[in-house]
Amino acid sequence: MRRGEQPPWVVSDELWAEIESLLPPRAPRRHRFPGRKPLDDRKVLWGILFVLYTGIPWEYLPQELGFGSGMTCWRRLRGWNDAGVW
């Protein structure tokens, strides 16, 4: 990768605008016992693309990269697939 280039799993703003319109709306958070805040869809997509690009297993996705856990990314991908996004 050359200096100044984006990694292949980073989605441009223009492409993200197209993809975001396809994603289903998130379920509202509960007021009582709301649990963790959901991760940003764009970061989760980056995590999904990182796994697909590198070929690593979901469980080895480094949380230090800010994509969340591999399980979180996998669940979101499954949910988007079930919703007919892909």
Secondary structure, 3 states (H helix, E strand, C coil): CCCCCCCCCCCCHHHHHHHHCCCCCCCCCCCCCCCCCCCCHHHHHHHHHHHHHHCCCHHHCCHHHCCCCHHHHHHHHHHHHHCCCC
